[in-house]
């Protein structure tokens, strides 16, 4: 019976170890689609992951009990089985008892570490989603049955943590900082599991580090026009520069608004090519500050429905203009087209 209990306790220890690692290692993104499809095992697994503190407590209790019983039941049984044969070999009773004790302790420890700890741990880590769906239902059941033991123990442990100003968590945190995501992507690329030939991932990760001042077009690189420009003058200017946007600057060098070539090309036929372009054809500019993060500037420009923004310096002057295209190219990489002559030829 001692050998039978050895097998039972090893299996019990394996269950609690595998459940412990599966609950911690599994990802919600793998289970939520299955839960939405109606899988009760997936819903139970999600519940276990949302109450990880209690689940780990029942696992630790189970592992402790199984380990203690292995030492108190299985080891004496093996000790007893080995003592007789050793005495039959002519070894004195005292010495045979010591040898059989050492052998029994070694066998039980080896089986406990390998079968009861390492094998279930590695299996749970390798197949965490399947493991947690298989093991979570009985684990949740046990946590409810032995709740009268688990809750006081867990409460006491949390109280001790509170003394050290550490707040216990009921759910494993799956959020990552930008630095952690960069590290994950870099390691995945190094292992050959991920490629980024287009630079899209790199651009997305570095997107948050940029400000409006980093990607704006300086005032010195803009092509300006007067508010009285005519269609003929504009066509000539387009032929020389290849640009599609031209900006009106006031006497103080402050950008007022801009003219897009298509607003002239698609204008009604009454537009006279020798007369100034009507003011209604000019488009307004949005305003951002130089220190605005790119995401914030993009969000503001999207809400306003304006593709070009002035970039204001801290002291109030205008440093340059921010183009929506430049913001998007920071995310997806440089986009070239057949008519583009240079970086700022919009």
N, C-alpha and C positions, 0 to 999 in steps of 0.2 A: 504493500500500500504506500510505503514511502516513495517508491519509484513512480507510482501513479500520481502521487501528489507533486512529484518533481515535474512531470510533464504538464500537469494542470497549472501549476504556479508559473512555469516558464511561459506558457501560452497567455496566462493572465498578465504577466509582466510585459510581454510583447505587445499585447493589446493596448495597454495604457501608454507605453512608450510611443507606439505608432500613432495613436490618437493625439498625443501631446504634440508631436512634430507636425502632423497633418493639419491640425487646427491653426498652428502658427504659420506654416509654409503655404497653405492654399491661398489663392487669389479670388477675390470677390468677382472679378471680371470673368472667371471661368465658370462660376456657379450661378450667377444671376440669370443668364440666358436659360439655363436648365430649369431654374426655379419658375421663371415666367412661362415655361412650357408645361408646367404642372408637376414637376418632380418634387415629391414630398421629401426625398432624401436630400435634395439640394437645398430646400427651404430649411430643413433641420440643420444642415451644415452651416448655412448662413447664420442661423440662430446661435450655434455654437461659437462661430467666429465673432459674433457681436457680444458674447458673454465669455470671452476668452479667460478672464481671471478665474471664474468659477470652474470652467472646463479644466484649466491647468491644475486647479486645486484638487479636483477629483482624480486627475491623473497622478499627481504626486502622492496622494493618499493611497491609491491603488498600487503604485510602484513600491512604496514603503512597506505596505502590508505583505505584498508578494515576496519582497526581498527578505523580510524578517522570517516569514514562514518557510522560505527555502532553507534558511540557515537552521531553523529549529525542527524541521520535519525531514527534508530531503537529505541533509548532510548526515544526521545520525543514522538514517536508513542505509546509506552507502557505507558509512563507517562500520556498521554492524555486518553488512554483507562481505566486506573485505577482511574483517578481523579473523573470522573462522579460517578461510583459506591460508592466510599468513601464518596462523598458528599451526596449521597442518603441514606447513613447510619446515617446521621445527624452530620457528622464530619465537622467542620468549613472549609470554602474554603481554607484559608491559611494553615491550618494544613493538610488537605487532599492533597494539592499540594506537601507539603514537604514529606509526607508519600509515595505518589505515585512516586515521584522522586527517593526516596531511594530504593523503591521496583524495579522500572524500572532499575536503575543503577545496583542493585544486580543481577537481571535476566540477563541483557545483559552481565555483566562481567562474570557470571557463564557460560553462553552459549559460550561466546568467549573463555574462558580458556579451557573448557572441549571439546566442539565440534570443536572449531576453532583452538585449539593448541594441547592439549594432545592426543586426539584420532588420528588425522592424524600423529602426530609425532611418536607415538608408532606403528602404522600400517606401516609407512615407514621404521622404523628400523627393524621390524620383517620380512618384505618382501621387502627388499631394491632392489633386482634385478628386481622383477616384477614391483615394484612401479616406479623405474626410467625408465623402458621401457614404462610404461603407461603415465607417467607425463612429460618426457623429450621432446617429440615432441611439445606439446602446449607451454611448457616453452621456448624452443628454438625459436618458432614462435613469442612469445611475446617479447623476448629479441631483435629480429630483428625489430619488429614493433616499439618498444619504445627505439631503440638504440640511438636515438638523445637525450634521457633523461639519459639513463643508462651510456653511455660512458663518458660524462662529470662528472657525479657523481662518477663513478668508478675511473676516472683519478684523481679527486680531493682527493679521499680517499687514493689512492696509493701515491700521493705526500705528504700527511700528514704522512703516514707510513715512507716514505723515510727520512723525517726530523728526525725521531726517529731511523734511520739506520736499518729499517726493510724492507726487500724486499718482495713485494707481490708475491704470487704464483698463477699461472693460473690452476694448477692441484694439486689434493690432492696427497700427497706423500704416496706411498704404500710400500716403502722400510723400512726395519727394521734393527736395529743393532743386533749383536749377543746377547747382553744382553736382548733386547726386545724379541727376538725369544725364548730365554731360559725362560723368564717370561711367554710368551704365552703357551709354552709347559707345564711348571709347573702348570699353572692354569688349562689347559685342563686336565691334569692328575688328579688334585685335584677334578675336577668336574666329573670325570669318563668318559669323552668324548674321552680319548686317553690312550692307554696302550703302554708300552715300555718294554715288558718282555725280549726281546733280548738285550736291551741296545743300539740298533742301533741309536736311536735319541740322547741319551745321548752322545754316542761316536762322532756323527757327530757335535754336538754343542761344545764339548770340543776339537775337532780336531784342531781348529785354535789356541788354547792356548798352544800347544806343539811345541817344537823346536827339531831339530835333536839330540841335547845333551840329551833331556829328554827320548828318546826311543832307543838310540843306545845301542849296546852290548859293554861293556868295553873291552879293550885289554886283560885284565887278564882272561877273560872268553872264549877266543878264543882257538881253537885247531889248532896248526900250524904244518906245514910240511916243509921239505927242497925242494928245486927246483929239487933235484935228486931223489925224492921218486919213488919207483917202484910200479907196480900194486899189487904185493904181500903184500908190506908194507901197502898200502892203504886199501886193503881188511881187513887186520888184525886190522887196526885202526878203520874202520867202525864197525867191530864186537865188539870192546871195547866201542866205544862212541855212536854209533847210528847216528852220524852226517852225513850229505851228502855234506857239504862244508868244505874245509880245506885251510888254508891261508899260503902263503909264506911270511916270514918276512925277510927283509934285515938286514945287520949288525947294522944299526942304529935303529932297531926296527920298521921300517916303512913298512906297508903292501904293497907288490908289486902287487900281483895278487892272484888268488885262483883257486882251482881245484874242480870241481863238480863230484861226483861219477859217474853220468850217462855218463860223457865224457869219462870215462874209460870203463864202462860196455858196451856201445854201440860203442866202438871203433872197427876199423877193426881187422880182425883175425891176422894180421901181428904184432900186439902189443905183445912184449915179456914180460912176467910177471916178469922176473928177471932183466930186463933192466929198466933204468930210463924212466919215462913217458915223451914223447916228449913235448917241450915247446909250441907247437901249441895247446895242450890240455888245457892249463891254460887260464883263463878268466881275462880280465882287471877289475880294480876297478874304480868307479867314485869318485869324491871328492866334499864334501859339507863342510860348516863351522858349528860349534856348534850352532851358533845363527840363522841359517836358519830356518824359519818356516816349519812345516811339509808339508804344501801344496806346498811350493816352492821346497823343496827337492824332493817330489813326482813328481812334474812336470818335474824337471831336469832329474831325473832318467828315467822317461817314454820317454822323448825325446832322451836320449842317448841309451835307450834299455838295460840298465845295472841294475841288481837287487841288487847290493851291493855297498855301497859307504863308503869311509873313512870320518871320522868326524874330522876336524881340529880344534885345540884349537886356541884362538886368538893370542897366541904367536907363533903358527906354528906347534906345535907337534900334534901327532895323539892321540885322546882320545879313539876312538873305531871305530866300523863299524855299519853302518845303513843298515838294511835289508828291502827290499821292503815289505816282508811279515809282518814285525813288523809295518810298516807304515799303511798297510791296516787293520791290526788287531786293531789299534787305532781307526779306523773308524767303523768296523763291529763287534768288540769284538774278544776275544780269539778263535782261531780255533784249535781244537784238531783232530788228526787222529790216526789210529791204531798203526802206527809205531813211533809216536812221544814220546820221553822219557823225554823231558824237554823243557824248554822255547826256547833254542837256538839250538835245534837239527834239523837243516835244511838239 
